[in-house]
């Protein structure tokens, strides 16, 4: 058998029934059972990694599968040296002696190049709810912090671009407010409130909605994170795959909040739109997938970490 050119799991030169780990220079003492069916080299590596992860145990713990305990640091039942990394301080999913979380394409479960940042691991598994491929979801309070920061930024931009419309809408109220305070007459207050120009107010609401929509789409299609989310250490991705959103996905997600914000300024139906907007913001607090309504419409998740810039969906 020829000597492999890269580290990984290969057929044992001395025993065809097992796999042995080659560290790039020499064959190590680490072995793992081999499947009884014929398999390619890649399949053999995947089978060995799955077997090692299934039987790995924490120090002093019990194995997950049937059989006996591994070594003092946890091992594969029947293996001759334990799980790679067990005796030499590594983590399941890595080569012997490697640092925890370092990429290793030869072993299943290791972070791969161009994927999302590796999640916090506890004995090789992400803690808390995750996307289907294992990226941890952002907490509700991380989302709240990001929302506040983004609302401040878009609010300032909306006042800069549409402040004149808001002033014209509220001018009758401002002019009569001091009079209403002096008189203390509720009828006077009702009169000046009814004189608010709702046409100008609707114009300002439309400007604010366009600003919020453009803000979300611009940042989510480039990095997957608005400035508020970037500060909070979270980002937005499709639930089924990582990467910044496509233009269509980002527009679908942002349109829900933008429409609710604009409709919320319309008399009568605005009350129902405001209630819907509030429920949309609160929904991730109890949703099993931590999705707001606008996440469900666009099939997105807010997750911990950043998104890779390459491999963008739709590109």
Buried (B, 14 or more C-beta within 10 A) or exposed (E): EEEBEEBBBBBBEEEEEBBBBBBEEEBBEBBBBBEEEEBEBEEBBBBBBEBBBEBBBEEEEEBEEEEEBBBEBBBBBBBBBBBBBBBBEBBBBBBBEBEBBBBBEBBBBBBEEEBBBBBEBEBBBBEEEBBEEEBBBBBBEBBBBBBEBBEEBBEEBBBEBBEEBBEBBBBBBEEBBEEBEEEEEEEBBEBBEEEBBEEBBBBBBBBBBBBBBBBBBEBBBBBBBBBBBBEBBBBBBBBEEBBBBBEEBBBBBBBBBBBBBBBBBBEEEBEEBBEBBEEBBEBBEEBEBBBBBBBBBBEBBBBBBBBBEEEBBEE
